């Protein structure tokens, strides 16, 4: 991967939205967070969990916390 293909750590504009994704990888449930900006999307792995239920609960908490930091209406 060349340096120009790498995802930037941040964007200048305000975030437009946030989403969390739970996926199964190598025997563990992994939670990713994706933050949408006008310039693009930044996606990072947060943590991995032993059960899908733990990962889903953590993903919900992470998304709800991140939603509070975004300006504008959460539900529309």
Buried (B, 14 or more C-beta within 10 A) or exposed (E): EEEEEEEEEEBEEEBEBBBBBBEEEEEEBBBBBBBBBEEEBBEEEBBBBEEEEBBBBBBEEBBEEBEEEBEEEEEE
